[in-house]
Amino acid sequence: MAIGVDQIYLSMTSPDTGEYLTANVYTVDGVTEADGVTPRILSIGQLVMAICLQRAASLEDGIIDKMSAMELATSQLELMTEIETNVLAGSVNMSTKKVTYNGTQYTYYAFLAEVMEMDNVPTGTVNADSTDFITAIEAKMDEKNTFSQQAMIELQSLTAKRDQSYDMISNVLKSMNTVLVGIANNC
């Protein structure tokens, strides 16, 4: 977001020097008047609000992305739990038993090897005696749990930052209103 600064002459003169008074106005790339071409001139309050709104929108996108990643991790954890439970309950053929993930059906083998990127996934029948395999699934589940916990912390941080942006906008609006009321009372 590039910000431009222009100086405009006001229709008032300085009582001391008799010169026209000036004020700084700001333009923001991409912010235009209704004609879509003329850059919109913003006051400092409007500029702060525009920047805060842009920041809040960016943070909102990050929140949505983080929530989507957490949703996928939760889905993956549920499917790995299902696979582990079935393996512990009896013999499971990894190449024929299937799960549905993200709208696509995978064999247990394909899900663990391709989606979860696990190494040394057996292609044949496994059972509760396959301790190395069960340990590998549990390690991957721990990894996903750690990811989810970290993502939750990051989500809370993004949410707090977004809320701060909205608070700043609210404070700017209150300040602008106070100034306008003061000006109106003095007239």
GULO-539911 format. One record per atom (N, C-alpha, C): residue in three letters; x, y, z; atom name. Coordinates in nm, 2 decimals. Each point is the difference from the previous one (the first is absolute). Example, Ala and Ser with C-alpha at 12.3 -4.5 7.8 and 13.67 -1.06 7.14 Angstrom:
<nodes>
ALA | 1.32 | -0.57 | 0.78 | N;
ALA | -0.09 | 0.12 | 0.00 | CA;
ALA | 0.09 | 0.12 | 0.00 | C;
SER | -0.04 | 0.11 | -0.07 | N;
SER | 0.09 | 0.11 | 0.00 | CA;
SER | -0.08 | 0.11 | 0.08 | C;
</nodes>
This chain:
<nodes>
MET | 0.08 | -0.12 | 0.00 | N;
MET | -0.08 | 0.12 | 0.00 | CA;
MET | 0.09 | 0.12 | 0.00 | C;
ALA | 0.00 | 0.07 | -0.11 | N;
ALA | 0.08 | 0.12 | -0.01 | CA;
ALA | -0.08 | 0.12 | 0.03 | C;
ILE | 0.06 | 0.09 | 0.08 | N;
ILE | -0.07 | 0.12 | 0.05 | CA;
ILE | 0.07 | 0.12 | -0.06 | C;
GLY | -0.08 | 0.09 | -0.05 | N;
GLY | 0.05 | 0.12 | -0.06 | CA;
GLY | -0.05 | 0.12 | 0.09 | C;
VAL | 0.08 | 0.11 | 0.00 | N;
VAL | -0.03 | 0.12 | 0.08 | CA;
VAL | 0.00 | 0.11 | -0.09 | C;
ASP | -0.11 | 0.08 | 0.00 | N;
ASP | -0.01 | 0.12 | -0.07 | CA;
ASP | -0.03 | 0.12 | 0.09 | C;
GLN | 0.04 | 0.12 | -0.04 | N;
GLN | -0.03 | 0.11 | 0.09 | CA;
GLN | -0.10 | 0.09 | -0.08 | C;
ILE | -0.11 | 0.03 | 0.07 | N;
ILE | -0.10 | 0.09 | -0.07 | CA;
ILE | -0.01 | 0.13 | 0.08 | C;
TYR | -0.04 | 0.10 | -0.07 | N;
TYR | -0.02 | 0.13 | 0.06 | CA;
TYR | -0.14 | 0.01 | 0.04 | C;
LEU | -0.02 | 0.05 | 0.13 | N;
LEU | -0.13 | 0.02 | 0.05 | CA;
LEU | -0.05 | 0.14 | -0.03 | C;
SER | -0.13 | 0.02 | 0.01 | N;
SER | -0.05 | 0.13 | -0.03 | CA;
SER | 0.00 | 0.10 | 0.12 | C;
MET | 0.10 | -0.03 | 0.08 | N;
MET | 0.02 | 0.09 | 0.12 | CA;
MET | 0.14 | 0.05 | 0.00 | C;
THR | 0.02 | 0.12 | 0.05 | N;
THR | 0.13 | 0.06 | 0.01 | CA;
THR | 0.05 | 0.01 | 0.14 | C;
SER | 0.13 | -0.01 | 0.02 | N;
SER | 0.06 | 0.01 | 0.13 | CA;
SER | -0.02 | 0.14 | 0.05 | C;
PRO | -0.05 | 0.02 | 0.13 | N;
PRO | -0.02 | 0.14 | 0.05 | CA;
PRO | 0.14 | 0.07 | 0.02 | C;
ASP | 0.10 | -0.08 | 0.02 | N;
ASP | 0.14 | 0.05 | 0.02 | CA;
ASP | 0.06 | 0.05 | -0.12 | C;
THR | 0.00 | -0.09 | -0.11 | N;
THR | 0.08 | 0.03 | -0.12 | CA;
THR | -0.09 | 0.04 | -0.12 | C;
GLY | -0.13 | -0.03 | 0.01 | N;
GLY | -0.08 | 0.03 | -0.12 | CA;
GLY | 0.01 | -0.10 | -0.11 | C;
GLU | 0.08 | -0.11 | 0.02 | N;
GLU | 0.02 | -0.10 | -0.10 | CA;
GLU | -0.11 | -0.10 | 0.01 | C;
TYR | -0.03 | -0.07 | -0.11 | N;
TYR | -0.10 | -0.10 | 0.00 | CA;
TYR | 0.05 | -0.12 | 0.08 | C;
LEU | -0.09 | -0.06 | 0.08 | N;
LEU | 0.04 | -0.11 | 0.08 | CA;
LEU | 0.00 | -0.13 | -0.08 | C;
THR | 0.08 | -0.09 | 0.03 | N;
THR | 0.00 | -0.13 | -0.08 | CA;
THR | -0.03 | -0.11 | 0.10 | C;
ALA | -0.04 | -0.11 | -0.06 | N;
ALA | -0.02 | -0.13 | 0.07 | CA;
ALA | 0.05 | -0.11 | -0.08 | C;
ASN | 0.05 | -0.10 | 0.07 | N;
ASN | 0.04 | -0.13 | -0.07 | CA;
ASN | -0.12 | -0.09 | -0.02 | C;
VAL | -0.01 | -0.05 | -0.12 | N;
VAL | -0.11 | -0.10 | -0.02 | CA;
VAL | 0.08 | -0.12 | -0.06 | C;
TYR | -0.07 | -0.12 | 0.01 | N;
TYR | 0.07 | -0.12 | -0.03 | CA;
TYR | -0.08 | -0.08 | -0.11 | C;
THR | 0.07 | -0.07 | -0.08 | N;
THR | -0.06 | -0.09 | -0.10 | CA;
THR | 0.06 | -0.14 | 0.02 | C;
VAL | -0.08 | -0.10 | -0.03 | N;
VAL | 0.04 | -0.14 | 0.02 | CA;
VAL | -0.02 | -0.06 | -0.14 | C;
ASP | 0.11 | -0.07 | -0.04 | N;
ASP | -0.02 | -0.07 | -0.13 | CA;
ASP | -0.12 | -0.09 | 0.00 | C;
GLY | -0.08 | 0.00 | -0.10 | N;
GLY | -0.11 | -0.09 | -0.01 | CA;
GLY | -0.13 | 0.06 | 0.06 | C;
VAL | 0.01 | 0.11 | 0.07 | N;
VAL | -0.12 | 0.06 | 0.06 | CA;
VAL | -0.03 | 0.12 | -0.09 | C;
THR | -0.12 | -0.01 | -0.07 | N;
THR | -0.03 | 0.11 | -0.10 | CA;
THR | -0.14 | 0.05 | 0.04 | C;
GLU | -0.03 | 0.11 | -0.07 | N;
GLU | -0.14 | 0.06 | 0.01 | CA;
GLU | -0.09 | -0.09 | -0.08 | C;
ALA | -0.13 | 0.04 | -0.01 | N;
ALA | -0.10 | -0.08 | -0.07 | CA;
ALA | 0.03 | -0.02 | -0.14 | C;
ASP | 0.07 | 0.09 | -0.06 | N;
ASP | 0.04 | -0.01 | -0.15 | CA;
ASP | 0.10 | -0.11 | -0.02 | C;
GLY | 0.06 | -0.06 | 0.11 | N;
GLY | 0.09 | -0.11 | -0.02 | CA;
GLY | 0.14 | 0.04 | -0.04 | C;
VAL | 0.02 | 0.13 | -0.03 | N;
VAL | 0.13 | 0.05 | -0.06 | CA;
VAL | 0.06 | 0.10 | 0.10 | C;
THR | -0.07 | 0.10 | 0.04 | N;
THR | 0.06 | 0.10 | 0.08 | CA;
THR | 0.04 | -0.05 | 0.14 | C;
PRO | 0.12 | 0.02 | 0.04 | N;
PRO | 0.04 | -0.05 | 0.14 | CA;
PRO | -0.09 | 0.07 | 0.10 | C;
ARG | -0.04 | -0.07 | 0.10 | N;
ARG | -0.08 | 0.06 | 0.11 | CA;
ARG | 0.10 | 0.06 | 0.10 | C;
ILE | -0.03 | 0.12 | 0.04 | N;
ILE | 0.08 | 0.07 | 0.10 | CA;
ILE | -0.06 | -0.03 | 0.13 | C;
LEU | 0.08 | -0.05 | 0.09 | N;
LEU | -0.04 | -0.04 | 0.13 | CA;
LEU | 0.06 | 0.09 | 0.11 | C;
SER | -0.08 | 0.02 | 0.11 | N;
SER | 0.05 | 0.07 | 0.12 | CA;
SER | 0.09 | -0.10 | 0.07 | C;
ILE | 0.07 | 0.04 | 0.10 | N;
ILE | 0.09 | -0.09 | 0.08 | CA;
ILE | -0.09 | -0.11 | 0.07 | C;
GLY | -0.12 | 0.04 | 0.04 | N;
GLY | -0.09 | -0.09 | 0.07 | CA;
GLY | -0.04 | -0.11 | -0.10 | C;
GLN | -0.04 | 0.05 | -0.12 | N;
GLN | -0.05 | -0.10 | -0.10 | CA;
GLN | 0.12 | -0.09 | -0.04 | C;
LEU | 0.12 | 0.06 | -0.01 | N;
LEU | 0.12 | -0.08 | -0.04 | CA;
LEU | 0.02 | -0.11 | 0.10 | C;
VAL | 0.00 | 0.04 | 0.13 | N;
VAL | 0.02 | -0.10 | 0.11 | CA;
VAL | -0.11 | -0.11 | -0.01 | C;
MET | -0.12 | 0.04 | -0.02 | N;
MET | -0.11 | -0.10 | -0.02 | CA;
MET | 0.02 | -0.09 | -0.12 | C;
ALA | 0.04 | 0.05 | -0.11 | N;
ALA | 0.03 | -0.08 | -0.12 | CA;
ALA | 0.11 | -0.10 | 0.03 | C;
ILE | 0.11 | 0.05 | 0.06 | N;
ILE | 0.11 | -0.09 | 0.03 | CA;
ILE | -0.05 | -0.11 | 0.10 | C;
CYS | -0.07 | 0.04 | 0.10 | N;
CYS | -0.05 | -0.10 | 0.10 | CA;
CYS | -0.10 | -0.10 | -0.06 | C;
LEU | -0.08 | 0.05 | -0.09 | N;
LEU | -0.10 | -0.10 | -0.07 | CA;
LEU | 0.08 | -0.09 | -0.09 | C;
GLN | 0.10 | 0.05 | -0.07 | N;
GLN | 0.08 | -0.09 | -0.08 | CA;
GLN | 0.07 | -0.10 | 0.08 | C;
ARG | 0.05 | 0.04 | 0.11 | N;
ARG | 0.07 | -0.09 | 0.09 | CA;
ARG | -0.09 | -0.11 | 0.06 | C;
ALA | -0.12 | 0.05 | 0.04 | N;
ALA | -0.10 | -0.09 | 0.06 | CA;
ALA | -0.04 | -0.10 | -0.11 | C;
ALA | -0.02 | 0.04 | -0.12 | N;
ALA | -0.04 | -0.09 | -0.11 | CA;
ALA | 0.11 | -0.11 | -0.03 | C;
SER | 0.12 | 0.05 | 0.01 | N;
SER | 0.12 | -0.09 | -0.02 | CA;
SER | 0.00 | -0.10 | 0.11 | C;
LEU | -0.02 | 0.04 | 0.13 | N;
LEU | 0.00 | -0.09 | 0.11 | CA;
LEU | -0.11 | -0.10 | 0.00 | C;
GLU | -0.12 | 0.05 | -0.05 | N;
GLU | -0.12 | -0.08 | -0.02 | CA;
GLU | 0.04 | -0.12 | -0.10 | C;
ASP | 0.07 | 0.03 | -0.10 | N;
ASP | 0.04 | -0.10 | -0.10 | CA;
ASP | 0.09 | -0.10 | 0.07 | C;
GLY | 0.09 | 0.04 | 0.08 | N;
GLY | 0.09 | -0.09 | 0.08 | CA;
GLY | -0.08 | -0.08 | 0.09 | C;
ILE | -0.10 | 0.05 | 0.07 | N;
ILE | -0.08 | -0.07 | 0.09 | CA;
ILE | -0.08 | -0.11 | -0.07 | C;
ILE | -0.05 | 0.03 | -0.12 | N;
ILE | -0.07 | -0.10 | -0.08 | CA;
ILE | 0.09 | -0.11 | -0.04 | C;
ASP | 0.12 | 0.03 | -0.05 | N;
ASP | 0.10 | -0.10 | -0.04 | CA;
ASP | 0.04 | -0.09 | 0.12 | C;
LYS | 0.02 | 0.06 | 0.11 | N;
LYS | 0.04 | -0.07 | 0.12 | CA;
LYS | -0.11 | -0.10 | 0.05 | C;
MET | -0.12 | 0.05 | -0.01 | N;
MET | -0.12 | -0.09 | 0.04 | CA;
MET | -0.01 | -0.11 | -0.10 | C;
SER | 0.02 | 0.02 | -0.13 | N;
SER | 0.00 | -0.11 | -0.10 | CA;
SER | 0.10 | -0.10 | 0.03 | C;
ALA | 0.12 | 0.05 | 0.03 | N;
ALA | 0.11 | -0.10 | 0.03 | CA;
ALA | -0.03 | -0.08 | 0.12 | C;
MET | -0.06 | 0.06 | 0.10 | N;
MET | -0.04 | -0.07 | 0.13 | CA;
MET | -0.11 | -0.10 | -0.03 | C;
GLU | -0.09 | 0.03 | -0.09 | N;
GLU | -0.11 | -0.09 | -0.04 | CA;
GLU | 0.06 | -0.12 | -0.07 | C;
LEU | 0.10 | 0.02 | -0.09 | N;
LEU | 0.06 | -0.11 | -0.06 | CA;
LEU | 0.08 | -0.09 | 0.10 | C;
ALA | 0.07 | 0.06 | 0.09 | N;
ALA | 0.08 | -0.07 | 0.10 | CA;
ALA | -0.10 | -0.09 | 0.09 | C;
THR | -0.11 | 0.06 | 0.03 | N;
THR | -0.10 | -0.07 | 0.08 | CA;
THR | -0.05 | -0.12 | -0.07 | C;
SER | -0.03 | 0.02 | -0.13 | N;
SER | -0.05 | -0.11 | -0.08 | CA;
SER | 0.10 | -0.11 | -0.02 | C;
GLN | 0.13 | 0.04 | -0.02 | N;
GLN | 0.11 | -0.10 | -0.01 | CA;
GLN | 0.01 | -0.08 | 0.13 | C;
LEU | -0.01 | 0.07 | 0.12 | N;
LEU | 0.01 | -0.06 | 0.13 | CA;
LEU | -0.11 | -0.11 | 0.02 | C;
GLU | -0.12 | 0.04 | -0.04 | N;
GLU | -0.11 | -0.09 | 0.01 | CA;
GLU | 0.02 | -0.13 | -0.08 | C;
LEU | 0.05 | 0.02 | -0.12 | N;
LEU | 0.02 | -0.12 | -0.09 | CA;
LEU | 0.12 | -0.08 | 0.05 | C;
MET | 0.10 | 0.06 | 0.05 | N;
MET | 0.11 | -0.08 | 0.06 | CA;
MET | -0.04 | -0.08 | 0.12 | C;
THR | -0.09 | 0.07 | 0.08 | N;
THR | -0.05 | -0.07 | 0.12 | CA;
THR | -0.09 | -0.12 | -0.04 | C;
GLU | -0.08 | 0.02 | -0.11 | N;
GLU | -0.08 | -0.11 | -0.05 | CA;
GLU | 0.09 | -0.12 | -0.05 | C;
ILE | 0.10 | 0.04 | -0.07 | N;
ILE | 0.09 | -0.11 | -0.05 | CA;
ILE | 0.07 | -0.07 | 0.12 | C;
GLU | 0.05 | 0.08 | 0.09 | N;
GLU | 0.07 | -0.07 | 0.12 | CA;
GLU | -0.10 | -0.08 | 0.08 | C;
THR | -0.12 | 0.04 | 0.02 | N;
THR | -0.10 | -0.07 | 0.07 | CA;
THR | -0.03 | -0.14 | -0.07 | C;
ASN | -0.02 | 0.01 | -0.13 | N;
ASN | -0.03 | -0.12 | -0.08 | CA;
ASN | 0.12 | -0.10 | 0.00 | C;
VAL | 0.12 | 0.05 | 0.00 | N;
VAL | 0.12 | -0.08 | 0.00 | CA;
VAL | 0.01 | -0.07 | 0.14 | C;
LEU | -0.03 | 0.07 | 0.10 | N;
LEU | 0.01 | -0.05 | 0.14 | CA;
LEU | -0.11 | -0.10 | 0.02 | C;
ALA | -0.11 | 0.01 | -0.07 | N;
ALA | -0.12 | -0.09 | 0.02 | CA;
ALA | 0.02 | -0.13 | -0.07 | C;
GLY | 0.08 | 0.00 | -0.10 | N;
GLY | 0.01 | -0.13 | -0.08 | CA;
GLY | 0.09 | 0.02 | -0.12 | C;
SER | 0.00 | -0.10 | -0.09 | N;
SER | 0.09 | 0.01 | -0.12 | CA;
SER | -0.07 | 0.09 | -0.10 | C;
VAL | 0.08 | 0.09 | -0.06 | N;
VAL | -0.05 | 0.09 | -0.10 | CA;
VAL | 0.10 | 0.00 | -0.12 | C;
ASN | -0.06 | -0.02 | -0.12 | N;
ASN | 0.08 | 0.00 | -0.13 | CA;
ASN | 0.01 | 0.15 | -0.04 | C;
MET | 0.12 | 0.05 | 0.00 | N;
MET | 0.02 | 0.14 | -0.02 | CA;
MET | -0.02 | 0.04 | -0.15 | C;
SER | -0.01 | -0.10 | -0.09 | N;
SER | -0.02 | 0.03 | -0.14 | CA;
SER | -0.14 | -0.01 | -0.04 | C;
THR | -0.09 | -0.05 | 0.09 | N;
THR | -0.14 | -0.01 | -0.04 | CA;
THR | -0.09 | 0.08 | 0.08 | C;
LYS | 0.03 | 0.02 | 0.13 | N;
LYS | -0.09 | 0.08 | 0.09 | CA;
LYS | 0.01 | 0.15 | -0.04 | C;
LYS | -0.11 | 0.07 | 0.00 | N;
LYS | 0.00 | 0.14 | -0.05 | CA;
LYS | -0.06 | 0.10 | 0.10 | C;
VAL | 0.05 | 0.12 | -0.02 | N;
VAL | -0.05 | 0.12 | 0.07 | CA;
VAL | -0.03 | 0.11 | -0.10 | C;
THR | -0.09 | 0.09 | 0.04 | N;
THR | -0.03 | 0.12 | -0.09 | CA;
THR | 0.06 | 0.12 | 0.07 | C;
TYR | 0.09 | 0.07 | -0.08 | N;
TYR | 0.06 | 0.12 | 0.05 | CA;
TYR | -0.01 | 0.11 | -0.10 | C;
ASN | -0.06 | 0.11 | 0.04 | N;
ASN | -0.01 | 0.12 | -0.09 | CA;
ASN | -0.08 | -0.04 | -0.13 | C;
GLY | -0.10 | -0.08 | 0.02 | N;
GLY | -0.08 | -0.04 | -0.12 | CA;
GLY | 0.06 | -0.11 | -0.09 | C;
THR | 0.11 | -0.05 | 0.04 | N;
THR | 0.07 | -0.11 | -0.08 | CA;
THR | 0.02 | -0.12 | 0.08 | C;
GLN | -0.03 | -0.12 | -0.06 | N;
GLN | 0.02 | -0.12 | 0.07 | CA;
GLN | 0.15 | -0.05 | -0.02 | C;
TYR | 0.06 | -0.04 | 0.11 | N;
TYR | 0.14 | -0.05 | 0.00 | CA;
TYR | 0.00 | -0.13 | 0.07 | C;
THR | 0.09 | -0.09 | -0.04 | N;
THR | 0.02 | -0.12 | 0.08 | CA;
THR | 0.08 | 0.05 | 0.12 | C;
TYR | 0.00 | -0.08 | 0.11 | N;
TYR | 0.07 | 0.03 | 0.12 | CA;
TYR | 0.15 | 0.03 | -0.04 | C;
TYR | 0.06 | -0.08 | -0.09 | N;
TYR | 0.13 | 0.01 | -0.04 | CA;
TYR | 0.02 | 0.14 | -0.07 | C;
ALA | -0.08 | 0.03 | -0.10 | N;
ALA | 0.01 | 0.12 | -0.08 | CA;
ALA | -0.02 | 0.12 | 0.09 | C;
PHE | -0.09 | 0.00 | 0.09 | N;
PHE | -0.03 | 0.11 | 0.09 | CA;
PHE | 0.13 | 0.03 | 0.09 | C;
LEU | 0.05 | -0.10 | 0.06 | N;
LEU | 0.12 | 0.02 | 0.09 | CA;
LEU | 0.12 | 0.03 | -0.08 | C;
ALA | 0.02 | -0.06 | -0.12 | N;
ALA | 0.13 | 0.02 | -0.07 | CA;
ALA | -0.01 | 0.13 | -0.08 | C;
GLU | -0.11 | 0.03 | -0.07 | N;
GLU | -0.01 | 0.12 | -0.08 | CA;
GLU | -0.05 | 0.12 | 0.07 | C;
VAL | -0.11 | -0.01 | 0.07 | N;
VAL | -0.05 | 0.12 | 0.07 | CA;
VAL | 0.08 | 0.04 | 0.12 | C;
MET | 0.03 | -0.10 | 0.09 | N;
MET | 0.07 | 0.02 | 0.12 | CA;
MET | 0.15 | -0.01 | -0.02 | C;
GLU | 0.04 | -0.04 | -0.11 | N;
GLU | 0.15 | 0.00 | -0.03 | CA;
GLU | 0.08 | -0.08 | 0.10 | C;
MET | -0.06 | -0.12 | 0.04 | N;
MET | 0.07 | -0.09 | 0.09 | CA;
MET | 0.09 | -0.09 | -0.08 | C;
ASP | 0.11 | -0.03 | 0.06 | N;
ASP | 0.10 | -0.10 | -0.07 | CA;
ASP | -0.03 | -0.14 | 0.05 | C;
ASN | 0.04 | -0.09 | -0.08 | N;
ASN | -0.01 | -0.15 | 0.04 | CA;
ASN | -0.14 | -0.04 | 0.04 | C;
VAL | -0.10 | 0.04 | -0.07 | N;
VAL | -0.14 | -0.04 | 0.03 | CA;
VAL | -0.01 | -0.14 | -0.06 | C;
PRO | -0.05 | -0.10 | 0.07 | N;
PRO | -0.02 | -0.13 | -0.05 | CA;
PRO | -0.11 | -0.01 | -0.10 | C;
THR | 0.02 | -0.08 | -0.11 | N;
THR | -0.11 | -0.02 | -0.10 | CA;
THR | -0.09 | -0.11 | 0.03 | C;
GLY | 0.04 | -0.10 | 0.08 | N;
GLY | -0.08 | -0.12 | 0.03 | CA;
GLY | -0.08 | 0.02 | 0.12 | C;
THR | -0.02 | -0.12 | 0.07 | N;
THR | -0.08 | 0.00 | 0.11 | CA;
THR | 0.08 | 0.03 | 0.13 | C;
VAL | -0.06 | 0.08 | 0.09 | N;
VAL | 0.06 | 0.04 | 0.12 | CA;
VAL | -0.09 | -0.02 | 0.12 | C;
ASN | 0.05 | -0.02 | 0.12 | N;
ASN | -0.09 | -0.02 | 0.11 | CA;
ASN | 0.07 | 0.06 | 0.13 | C;
ALA | -0.05 | -0.03 | 0.11 | N;
ALA | 0.05 | 0.06 | 0.13 | CA;
ALA | 0.15 | -0.03 | 0.02 | C;
ASP | 0.04 | -0.11 | -0.06 | N;
ASP | 0.14 | -0.04 | 0.02 | CA;
ASP | 0.10 | 0.09 | -0.08 | C;
SER | -0.05 | 0.08 | -0.09 | N;
SER | 0.08 | 0.09 | -0.08 | CA;
SER | 0.04 | 0.12 | 0.08 | C;
THR | 0.08 | -0.01 | 0.10 | N;
THR | 0.03 | 0.11 | 0.10 | CA;
THR | 0.07 | 0.11 | -0.07 | C;
ASP | 0.09 | -0.03 | -0.09 | N;
ASP | 0.08 | 0.11 | -0.07 | CA;
ASP | -0.10 | 0.09 | -0.08 | C;
PHE | -0.09 | -0.06 | -0.06 | N;
PHE | -0.10 | 0.07 | -0.08 | CA;
PHE | -0.09 | 0.08 | 0.09 | C;
ILE | -0.05 | -0.06 | 0.10 | N;
ILE | -0.09 | 0.08 | 0.10 | CA;
ILE | 0.08 | 0.11 | 0.06 | C;
THR | 0.12 | -0.02 | 0.03 | N;
THR | 0.08 | 0.11 | 0.06 | CA;
THR | 0.02 | 0.11 | -0.10 | C;
ALA | 0.02 | -0.03 | -0.13 | N;
ALA | 0.01 | 0.10 | -0.11 | CA;
ALA | -0.13 | 0.08 | -0.01 | C;
ILE | -0.11 | -0.07 | 0.00 | N;
ILE | -0.13 | 0.07 | -0.01 | CA;
ILE | -0.01 | 0.10 | 0.12 | C;
GLU | 0.03 | -0.05 | 0.12 | N;
GLU | -0.02 | 0.09 | 0.12 | CA;
GLU | 0.10 | 0.12 | -0.01 | C;
ALA | 0.12 | -0.02 | -0.05 | N;
ALA | 0.09 | 0.11 | -0.02 | CA;
ALA | -0.05 | 0.10 | -0.09 | C;
LYS | -0.06 | -0.04 | -0.11 | N;
LYS | -0.06 | 0.09 | -0.10 | CA;
LYS | -0.12 | 0.07 | 0.06 | C;
MET | -0.08 | -0.07 | 0.09 | N;
MET | -0.11 | 0.06 | 0.07 | CA;
MET | 0.05 | 0.11 | 0.09 | C;
ASP | 0.11 | -0.03 | 0.07 | N;
ASP | 0.05 | 0.10 | 0.10 | CA;
ASP | 0.05 | 0.12 | -0.08 | C;
GLU | 0.06 | -0.02 | -0.12 | N;
GLU | 0.04 | 0.11 | -0.08 | CA;
GLU | -0.12 | 0.09 | -0.04 | C;
LYS | -0.11 | -0.07 | -0.04 | N;
LYS | -0.12 | 0.08 | -0.04 | CA;
LYS | -0.06 | 0.07 | 0.12 | C;
ASN | 0.01 | -0.06 | 0.12 | N;
ASN | -0.05 | 0.07 | 0.12 | CA;
ASN | 0.08 | 0.12 | 0.03 | C;
THR | 0.13 | -0.01 | -0.01 | N;
THR | 0.09 | 0.11 | 0.02 | CA;
THR | -0.03 | 0.11 | -0.10 | C;
PHE | -0.02 | -0.04 | -0.13 | N;
PHE | -0.03 | 0.10 | -0.10 | CA;
PHE | -0.13 | 0.07 | 0.04 | C;
SER | -0.10 | -0.07 | 0.04 | N;
SER | -0.13 | 0.06 | 0.04 | CA;
SER | 0.01 | 0.09 | 0.11 | C;
GLN | 0.08 | -0.03 | 0.10 | N;
GLN | 0.02 | 0.09 | 0.12 | CA;
GLN | 0.07 | 0.12 | -0.04 | C;
GLN | 0.10 | -0.01 | -0.09 | N;
GLN | 0.08 | 0.12 | -0.05 | CA;
GLN | -0.10 | 0.09 | -0.08 | C;
ALA | -0.08 | -0.07 | -0.09 | N;
ALA | -0.09 | 0.08 | -0.08 | CA;
ALA | -0.10 | 0.07 | 0.08 | C;
MET | -0.05 | -0.06 | 0.11 | N;
MET | -0.09 | 0.07 | 0.09 | CA;
MET | 0.06 | 0.12 | 0.06 | C;
ILE | 0.12 | -0.01 | 0.04 | N;
ILE | 0.07 | 0.12 | 0.06 | CA;
ILE | 0.01 | 0.11 | -0.10 | C;
GLU | 0.04 | -0.04 | -0.13 | N;
GLU | 0.01 | 0.10 | -0.10 | CA;
GLU | -0.13 | 0.06 | -0.04 | C;
LEU | -0.11 | -0.08 | 0.00 | N;
LEU | -0.13 | 0.04 | -0.02 | CA;
LEU | -0.04 | 0.11 | 0.10 | C;
GLN | 0.03 | -0.03 | 0.13 | N;
GLN | -0.04 | 0.10 | 0.10 | CA;
GLN | 0.08 | 0.13 | -0.02 | C;
SER | 0.12 | -0.01 | -0.04 | N;
SER | 0.08 | 0.12 | -0.02 | CA;
SER | -0.05 | 0.08 | -0.12 | C;
LEU | -0.04 | -0.07 | -0.11 | N;
LEU | -0.06 | 0.07 | -0.11 | CA;
LEU | -0.13 | 0.07 | 0.03 | C;
THR | -0.08 | -0.07 | 0.08 | N;
THR | -0.13 | 0.05 | 0.04 | CA;
THR | 0.02 | 0.13 | 0.09 | C;
ALA | 0.10 | -0.01 | 0.09 | N;
ALA | 0.02 | 0.12 | 0.08 | CA;
ALA | 0.05 | 0.12 | -0.08 | C;
LYS | 0.09 | -0.03 | -0.10 | N;
LYS | 0.05 | 0.11 | -0.08 | CA;
LYS | -0.11 | 0.06 | -0.09 | C;
ARG | -0.09 | -0.09 | -0.05 | N;
ARG | -0.12 | 0.05 | -0.07 | CA;
ARG | -0.09 | 0.09 | 0.08 | C;
ASP | -0.02 | -0.05 | 0.12 | N;
ASP | -0.08 | 0.08 | 0.10 | CA;
ASP | 0.06 | 0.13 | 0.03 | C;
GLN | 0.13 | 0.01 | 0.01 | N;
GLN | 0.07 | 0.12 | 0.03 | CA;
GLN | -0.02 | 0.10 | -0.12 | C;
SER | 0.00 | -0.05 | -0.12 | N;
SER | -0.02 | 0.08 | -0.12 | CA;
SER | -0.14 | 0.06 | 0.01 | C;
TYR | -0.10 | -0.08 | 0.03 | N;
TYR | -0.13 | 0.06 | 0.01 | CA;
TYR | -0.02 | 0.10 | 0.12 | C;
ASP | 0.07 | -0.03 | 0.11 | N;
ASP | 0.00 | 0.09 | 0.11 | CA;
ASP | 0.06 | 0.14 | -0.04 | C;
MET | 0.11 | -0.01 | -0.08 | N;
MET | 0.07 | 0.12 | -0.05 | CA;
MET | -0.10 | 0.08 | -0.09 | C;
ILE | -0.07 | -0.07 | -0.08 | N;
ILE | -0.10 | 0.07 | -0.09 | CA;
ILE | -0.10 | 0.07 | 0.08 | C;
SER | -0.05 | -0.07 | 0.10 | N;
SER | -0.10 | 0.05 | 0.09 | CA;
SER | 0.05 | 0.13 | 0.08 | C;
ASN | 0.12 | -0.01 | 0.04 | N;
ASN | 0.06 | 0.11 | 0.07 | CA;
ASN | 0.02 | 0.12 | -0.09 | C;
VAL | 0.04 | -0.02 | -0.12 | N;
VAL | 0.01 | 0.11 | -0.10 | CA;
VAL | -0.13 | 0.06 | -0.03 | C;
LEU | -0.10 | -0.08 | -0.01 | N;
LEU | -0.14 | 0.05 | -0.03 | CA;
LEU | -0.05 | 0.09 | 0.12 | C;
LYS | 0.03 | -0.05 | 0.12 | N;
LYS | -0.04 | 0.08 | 0.12 | CA;
LYS | 0.07 | 0.13 | 0.01 | C;
SER | 0.14 | 0.00 | -0.03 | N;
SER | 0.07 | 0.12 | 0.00 | CA;
SER | -0.04 | 0.10 | -0.11 | C;
MET | -0.03 | -0.05 | -0.12 | N;
MET | -0.05 | 0.09 | -0.10 | CA;
MET | -0.13 | 0.05 | 0.04 | C;
ASN | -0.09 | -0.08 | 0.06 | N;
ASN | -0.13 | 0.05 | 0.04 | CA;
ASN | 0.02 | 0.11 | 0.11 | C;
THR | 0.09 | -0.02 | 0.09 | N;
THR | 0.02 | 0.10 | 0.11 | CA;
THR | 0.05 | 0.13 | -0.06 | C;
VAL | 0.09 | -0.01 | -0.10 | N;
VAL | 0.05 | 0.12 | -0.07 | CA;
VAL | -0.11 | 0.08 | -0.07 | C;
LEU | -0.08 | -0.08 | -0.07 | N;
LEU | -0.11 | 0.06 | -0.08 | CA;
LEU | -0.11 | 0.07 | 0.09 | C;
VAL | -0.03 | -0.07 | 0.11 | N;
VAL | -0.09 | 0.06 | 0.10 | CA;
VAL | 0.06 | 0.12 | 0.06 | C;
GLY | 0.13 | 0.00 | 0.03 | N;
GLY | 0.07 | 0.12 | 0.05 | CA;
GLY | -0.01 | 0.12 | -0.10 | C;
ILE | 0.03 | -0.03 | -0.12 | N;
ILE | -0.01 | 0.10 | -0.11 | CA;
ILE | -0.14 | 0.06 | -0.01 | C;
ALA | -0.10 | -0.09 | 0.00 | N;
ALA | -0.14 | 0.04 | -0.01 | CA;
ALA | -0.04 | 0.09 | 0.12 | C;
ASN | 0.05 | -0.04 | 0.12 | N;
ASN | -0.03 | 0.08 | 0.12 | CA;
ASN | 0.06 | 0.14 | 0.00 | C;
ASN | 0.12 | 0.01 | -0.07 | N;
ASN | 0.07 | 0.13 | 0.00 | CA;
ASN | -0.06 | 0.09 | -0.11 | C;
CYS | -0.08 | -0.05 | -0.09 | N;
CYS | -0.05 | 0.09 | -0.11 | CA;
CYS | -0.12 | 0.07 | 0.04 | C;
</nodes>
